[in-house]
Amino acid sequence: MKSLKVPFVPSLDGLDIKDVAASMETTALRESIDVINWKEFPYKPIVVFDIARGAKEMYIHYFVRGLSLKAVADKDGQFVHIDSCVEFFMRKKDEQSYINFEFNCIGTCLAARGDSRHDRTPFEADEYLKLRRYSTVQKLPFAELKGLYEWELTVAIPFELMGLDGANLPDMIRGNFYKCADETANPHYVTWSPIGLPKPDYHCPDFFGEILL
């Protein structure tokens, strides 16, 4: 199980989401998503993320370099794991319920709450509107592009959507960070914190790492 400490960077609050990544370059914590848990899926793109928090939001900036680029889903609530996708799953340390935030490379999001993969309540439309996102890829959907691509995605997730009070945060939450692209020429399932399961499965809070706040 991995652990990270999220730095408090109040200067990020109020920035346009387009400007957040540049500011995080010198203020955020940088981690890699580089664990191959399933040998039948050996492909590992280069994936790093910067993470920081302000008073009201968690900021995550992803950088990806790898084969193929795909973004079919263009409406929040659609499946994005089949596209070029990065994900953040989290839960309070003493709760069973967890939240999945999944984003494809154009910023389309699938988010839901629940106790298991099969017991989830999707986010409402007004909740999706509170997620600030900026991608370096065009916003229009497209079929898979073959070749080597680099892309970045910055997201600002309000603490309220995580079930947290920004003014009274717990010392720790649990979570994991993922990279996948299920329905591409190079499917992969790469994680930040290791997962000890026989088949790819991200809905496994028992393997979440520690995120210190």
Secondary structure, 3 states (H helix, E strand, C coil): CCEEECCECHHHCCCCHHHHHHHHHHHCEEEECCEECCCCCCCCCEEEEEEEECCCEEEEEEEEEEEEEEECCCCCCCCCCCCCEEEEEEEECCCCCEEEEEEECCCCEEEEEEEECCEEEECCHHHHCCCEEEECCCCCCEEEEEEEEEEEEEEEEEHHHHCCCCCCCCCEEEEEEEEECCCCCCCCEEECCCCCCCCCCCCCHHHCEEEEC
